Amino acid sequence: MRYLLSVFVLLLAACSSTPEKKYYQLPIKTPQEQSAAVMDKGQVWLQRIMLSDVLTSNGITYQTTDVSYTNASTHLWASPLEQQLGQSMVSELSAALPDKLVSLQPLQNSPDILDITLTAFNGRYDGKVLIQGFWTLSHGDKVIRRNFDVQLDQQQDGYPDLVRTLSLGWQQVADNIAKEIAKY
């Protein structure tokens, strides 16, 4: 009897193991080299990326109904989301604006200052992926503010495709920001 009880306890413990955690990183383009001559064309300083509270978790955010959200407990960002978004945005803007120096630090006096606020960067129950928020660019004495609302269809189920689709939407946001910056 004692033997059977021990076997039962071992089987029960084996069935209750915790799921394996998986970590995700946004794909980032390899940054191109920029020469010192670029500094003469001006700098864009990505000062900050602000996330709404629901996006600050280590877990990937998913909207489960029209009014509720969940943060995954086993599908996690490999590094803080705002850090990944900043690195990706600098890479995208550097590629789109080769005549400007784009960085996460001010390297010149009076750089153009870019701030981005994200209110949504998540998957949704209906298969949509949302990237929403606004950005501001301070250029000299001008301040430009633009909203963005990117909604894409997730092509496959699962977190890997969700992360890839979020990355595609973030690239669209970067393209739109680059077009506006190029005007100045």
QUISUL-V65300 format. One record per helix or strand of 3 or more residues. SS is the DSSP state (hx for helix, st for strand). FROM is the first residue (numbers start at 0). TO is the last residue. If there is no record, write none. Layout:
# QUISUL-V65300
{{SS & FROM & TO} {SS & FROM & TO}}
This chain:
# QUISUL-V65300
{{hx & 1 & 14} {st & 21 & 23} {hx & 35 & 40} {st & 42 & 50} {hx & 52 & 54} {st & 58 & 62} {st & 68 & 76} {hx & 80 & 95} {st & 100 & 102} {st & 111 & 123} {st & 127 & 138} {st & 141 & 152} {hx & 158 & 180}}
